[in-house]
Amino acid sequence: MKYFDEEEKELIESYNRGEWKPIKKKNQKVYVKAAKESITKNKRINIRLTSKDYYDIQVKAVEEGIPYQTLISSIIHKYNKGELKPSQHKKAV
C-alpha cells in the first residue's frame, strides 16, 4: 500500500473492517451518475503564464511522469480541497 495516500489508506482500512454497506438498487443510477460527473473534465480554460512558469511546470510534469495539463489540473483540485495553501510570503511592491 505504499502507493496510496492517507485518504486512500483510510478508505481501504474502512472497507476491510466491513464498514461499507451496499446501496439500494433504486438509488444506484443516481450515485453512478454523480460519480461520473465528478470525474468528467468538461470545462476548458485558457490562462497566461510567464515563459519561466510554463517551462517550470513542464519540467515538474516530466519529473512526475504526467502531462503538464494534468499537473496543473491536479494543483487546482488540491487547492480547492484545501490540501494546498496560498503562500504566506508577501512580496514588496
N, C-alpha and C positions, 0 to 999 in steps of 0.2 A: 504494500500500500504506500510505498514511498513516493508515488507519483500523484497522490491525492492531496488536495489542500485540506485545511482543518474542517471546513464546512462539509466537504465530501466525506471525510472520515467519520464525522458525526452522523451523517445520513446512513452510511454503511453500518455503523455500530447500532443505530436505532433499528434499522431493518433486521439485523441479526438478532436483536433482543425481542423481536416479534411485536414491535410497537406499531407496525403498519397494518391497516385494515383495508380490505377490498372495498371499492366503491360500488354503489348500486348501479346496475346495468343502465337504468334510465338516465343517470347523470353522466355516464361515461363520455358521450359525444360532446357535451359541454366542456368537460375537462380536457379532452383531446384537442378540441378547437382552441381553447385558451393556451394550452401548451405550445401548439404550433405557431400561434400568433406571437407568443413571447420570444420565439427564437427566429422568426422570419425578419430578415433585414429588408424592409420595404421603403426606406427613406434614403434619398441620396442628398448629400450636402457638398458644397464647394467651400473650401477655406483657402486663405492665402497664408503662406509660410515664408519665412526668410529662407534663402538658399541653404544657410547653415542648419537651421532646424530641419529642413526637408532631408538633407544629407544625413544628419544625425539620427533621425527616425528610421531612415532606410538601413543604416548601419546596425542599429539596435534590432531591427526586424530580422536582418540576416543572422545576427548572433542568436536570436531566439528561434530561428528556422521557420518563420512565418511571414506572410506578405505584409508589407508596411501598412496597408489599409486595415488589415485585421488587427495589427498592433494599435493603431490609432483608435479603432472601434473599441478594443479592449480597455484602453486607458479611459475613454469616455464612460464606458459601462462601469468600471471600477470607481470612478469619481462619483457617478450618480448613486452608487450603492453606499457611498461613504467610506470606501476602502482606500481612497486616495484623498489626501487633504491638500488644500492650497498651501503654498509656501508661506511661511510666517515672515520671511525676509522682505523688507521694504527697500526699494531702490530709491536712491536720492535723485531728485529731478533737477 
